[in-house]
């Protein structure tokens, strides 16, 4: 049974999301975006999921827009809205960063001051093209904030696990989740050093585990390879944080150059 990110996010938003998760997500978002002007900034979230990033960016004064390929994520976004009653429901589209027409339209619109994509580009099925298209919609001197799975000797093994997980029945999937839960629980607790329900960006362990097992297509890259890829696209890394677990995501904040010698990145 193919995994649905949208169903997992909807379950999280309706059953697990609470004030403590919001606080943890807000703290992580503020740390991630430190030094970046969000007030009145045009902000794109690629793969908005349950919508927390969109709400937090809007809360900081950004003009937000989100895209996701799973229509159920809009239901999750609406469910998350109860924690941000003073904000309007963020505008979104069911679309893909691999869609060249979307990229070209956003370029004509002037692009975005901040493009955010957390744990998404490596699930598109064409990560390098996703890199190019994400870079293409960043304004000159704008910022790109992403996380990408770290390449490790276990990565091909996890790819096989994820491929298999998406091709078995729901009961077998739940059996695997139950079997691996203790491992992920203790890892999350040791990494986050927070209470047992919360991981570092506000997620709870159970939904995070399903997201990890079901996340396919699945690609990965060394930190140095990601940096080089975006350097070639005219972006310079201003921050880069290595994953605290070898199978986790490396985090990056890039800024787009603004000089006459830098060619505009083209989609595709």
matplotlib code that plots the C-alpha trace (Angstrom):
import matplotlib.pyplot as plt

x = [0.0, 1.6, 2.3, 0.4, 2.3, -1.0, -2.8, 0.1, 0.1, -3.7, -3.5, -0.7, -2.6, -5.8, -4.6, -1.1, -0.4, -0.6, 0.7, 4.0, 4.6, 3.9, 6.4, 9.1, 8.4, 8.5, 11.8, 13.3, 11.9, 13.3, 16.7, 16.7, 15.7, 17.9, 19.3, 16.8, 14.2, 10.8, 8.7, 7.0, 9.2, 7.7, 7.9, 7.4, 7.2, 7.7, 5.9, 3.9, 2.7, 0.6, 1.3, 3.3, 6.1, 3.5, 1.8, 5.1, 6.4, 3.1, 3.2, 6.6, 5.1, 5.9, 3.7, 3.4, 2.5, 2.7, 2.7, 2.3, 1.6, -0.8, -4.3, -4.9, -2.2, -4.8, -7.0, -4.0, -3.3, -6.9, -6.7, -3.5, -5.3, -6.9, -3.6, -3.3, -6.8, -5.6, -4.0, -5.8, -5.6, -2.4, -2.8, -1.6, -1.6, -1.5, 1.6, 5.2, 8.5, 9.3, 6.6, 8.5, 5.4, 5.0, 8.7, 8.5, 5.4, 7.0, 10.1, 7.8, 6.2, 9.6, 10.5, 10.6, 12.7, 12.8, 12.2, 11.8, 11.7, 12.2, 12.8, 11.0, 13.3, 14.8, 11.3, 10.4, 11.9, 14.4, 16.3, 18.8, 16.1, 14.2, 17.4, 17.6, 13.9, 14.0, 17.0, 15.4, 12.5, 14.8, 15.3, 18.8, 20.0, 17.2, 17.5, 16.9, 16.4, 16.4, 17.2, 18.4, 19.0, 22.7, 24.4, 25.7, 26.6, 23.1, 21.3, 20.9, 19.5, 17.0, 16.0, 15.1, 13.2, 11.2, 10.5, 9.2, 7.2, 5.2, 4.3, 3.0, -0.4, -1.5, -1.4, 2.2, 3.1, 1.7, 3.7, 6.9, 6.0, 5.4, 8.6, 10.8, 9.1, 11.3, 14.4, 13.1, 11.7, 15.1, 16.9, 14.4, 14.7, 18.5, 18.7, 16.0, 16.6, 12.9, 9.9, 9.1, 6.4, 8.4, 11.3, 13.3, 10.9, 7.7, 6.9, 5.9, 7.8, 5.0, 4.1, 7.8, 8.5, 5.7, 7.1, 10.5, 9.5, 7.0, 9.1, 9.7, 11.1, 14.1, 17.4, 20.4, 23.6, 26.8, 26.8, 29.7, 27.8, 24.7, 26.8, 28.6, 25.3, 23.9, 27.2, 26.9, 23.3, 24.6, 23.9, 26.4, 26.0, 25.8, 25.0, 25.1, 24.4, 25.2, 22.6, 22.9, 22.1, 23.8, 20.6, 19.0, 18.9, 21.7, 20.4, 21.4, 20.7, 21.9, 21.8, 21.6, 24.3, 23.4, 26.0, 25.8, 28.0, 25.6, 23.2, 19.6, 19.0, 16.6, 14.0, 14.4]
y = [0.0, 3.3, 5.6, 8.9, 11.9, 13.7, 11.1, 11.0, 14.8, 14.9, 12.3, 14.2, 17.5, 16.1, 13.6, 14.5, 18.2, 20.3, 23.5, 21.9, 20.8, 24.3, 25.8, 23.3, 24.0, 27.7, 27.6, 25.4, 27.7, 30.8, 29.2, 28.1, 31.5, 33.6, 36.6, 36.4, 39.2, 37.7, 40.8, 41.4, 38.7, 36.5, 33.0, 29.7, 26.4, 23.5, 20.5, 22.3, 19.2, 20.1, 23.8, 24.6, 26.4, 28.5, 29.6, 30.4, 32.4, 34.3, 34.9, 36.5, 38.8, 37.0, 36.8, 33.0, 30.5, 26.7, 23.9, 20.2, 17.2, 15.5, 17.2, 15.8, 18.2, 21.0, 19.2, 18.9, 22.6, 23.5, 21.3, 23.1, 26.4, 26.1, 26.9, 30.1, 31.6, 35.2, 34.3, 33.6, 30.2, 30.3, 30.3, 27.0, 25.0, 21.3, 21.3, 20.0, 21.8, 19.5, 21.3, 23.6, 25.7, 26.5, 27.5, 29.7, 31.4, 32.1, 33.5, 35.9, 36.9, 37.9, 34.9, 34.5, 36.2, 32.9, 29.4, 26.6, 22.9, 20.7, 17.0, 17.1, 17.5, 14.0, 12.5, 14.0, 11.2, 13.6, 15.4, 17.2, 18.6, 19.6, 21.4, 23.3, 24.3, 25.3, 27.5, 29.0, 30.6, 32.3, 36.0, 37.4, 37.8, 35.7, 32.6, 28.8, 26.7, 23.0, 19.6, 16.6, 13.0, 12.3, 9.7, 6.9, 3.2, 2.3, 4.5, 1.8, -0.6, 2.0, 2.6, -1.1, -1.0, 2.0, 0.4, -2.7, -0.8, 0.8, -2.5, -4.4, -4.3, -2.0, -4.6, -5.5, -1.8, -1.3, -4.3, -2.9, 0.5, -1.2, -3.2, -0.2, 2.3, 1.7, 2.3, 5.6, 6.7, 6.4, 8.0, 10.9, 11.4, 11.4, 13.8, 16.3, 16.1, 17.1, 15.3, 11.9, 13.1, 15.7, 15.6, 18.6, 20.2, 19.6, 16.2, 13.2, 9.9, 7.8, 10.0, 10.7, 7.0, 6.4, 9.3, 7.8, 4.3, 5.4, 8.2, 6.9, 7.9, 8.3, 9.9, 11.2, 13.1, 14.1, 17.6, 18.5, 17.3, 19.4, 22.5, 22.0, 21.5, 24.8, 26.6, 25.7, 27.2, 30.5, 30.0, 30.2, 28.3, 30.6, 27.9, 24.1, 21.7, 18.1, 15.5, 14.3, 10.8, 9.3, 8.5, 11.9, 15.1, 17.7, 21.2, 24.1, 27.8, 29.2, 32.7, 33.5, 35.6, 39.0, 39.8, 40.4, 37.3, 34.9, 33.3, 32.9, 29.2, 27.6, 24.9, 21.4]
z = [0.0, -1.1, 1.7, 1.8, 3.3, 3.4, 5.5, 7.9, 8.3, 8.7, 11.4, 13.1, 12.9, 14.3, 16.8, 18.0, 17.4, 20.6, 22.2, 23.2, 19.6, 18.4, 20.9, 19.8, 16.1, 16.6, 18.5, 15.7, 13.0, 14.7, 15.0, 11.4, 10.1, 12.3, 10.5, 7.7, 7.3, 7.2, 7.6, 4.2, 2.6, -0.1, 1.4, -0.5, 1.3, -1.0, 0.5, 3.1, 4.8, 7.9, 7.4, 10.5, 8.6, 6.6, 9.8, 11.6, 8.6, 8.4, 12.1, 11.5, 8.9, 5.7, 2.7, 2.4, -0.3, -0.2, -2.7, -2.1, -4.4, -1.9, -1.8, 1.7, 3.0, 2.6, 5.1, 7.5, 6.9, 7.8, 11.0, 12.1, 11.7, 15.1, 16.7, 14.7, 14.8, 14.2, 10.9, 7.6, 6.0, 3.9, 0.1, -1.4, -4.6, -5.3, -7.5, -7.8, -7.8, -10.8, -12.8, -15.1, -15.8, -12.1, -11.9, -15.0, -13.7, -10.3, -12.1, -14.1, -10.8, -9.5, -7.4, -3.6, -0.9, 1.0, -0.3, 2.3, 1.7, 4.7, 3.9, 0.6, -2.4, -1.8, -2.2, -5.5, -7.6, -9.3, -6.6, -8.8, -10.9, -7.8, -6.6, -9.9, -9.8, -6.2, -6.8, -9.9, -7.9, -5.3, -5.9, -6.2, -2.6, -1.4, 0.7, 0.2, 3.4, 2.9, 4.5, 2.6, 3.7, 4.5, 2.4, 4.5, 4.0, 5.3, 2.7, 0.1, 2.7, 3.8, 0.2, 0.0, 3.3, 2.1, -1.3, 0.4, 3.0, 0.2, -1.3, 1.7, 3.3, 6.1, 8.8, 7.9, 7.8, 11.3, 12.5, 11.3, 12.9, 16.2, 16.0, 15.3, 17.6, 20.6, 18.5, 17.1, 20.5, 22.2, 19.2, 19.2, 22.9, 22.8, 19.9, 21.0, 24.8, 25.1, 26.5, 25.1, 22.7, 20.8, 18.3, 17.4, 14.9, 16.8, 15.3, 17.5, 17.3, 15.9, 12.9, 12.3, 12.1, 9.6, 7.6, 7.6, 6.6, 4.0, 2.4, -1.1, -3.6, -1.5, -2.4, -0.4, -0.8, 1.1, 2.6, 0.2, -2.8, -1.9, -1.4, -4.7, -6.5, -5.3, -5.8, -9.5, -9.4, -8.1, -4.3, -1.5, 1.8, 4.8, 7.3, 7.2, 10.1, 10.0, 11.1, 14.6, 13.4, 10.4, 8.6, 9.3, 7.3, 6.9, 7.1, 4.8, 4.4, 1.1, -0.3, -4.0, -5.5, -7.0, -9.7, -13.4, -14.1, -12.5, -15.0, -13.9, -13.0, -15.5, -14.6, -15.9]

ax = plt.figure().add_subplot(projection="3d")
ax.plot(x, y, z, "-o")
ax.set_aspect("equal")
plt.show()
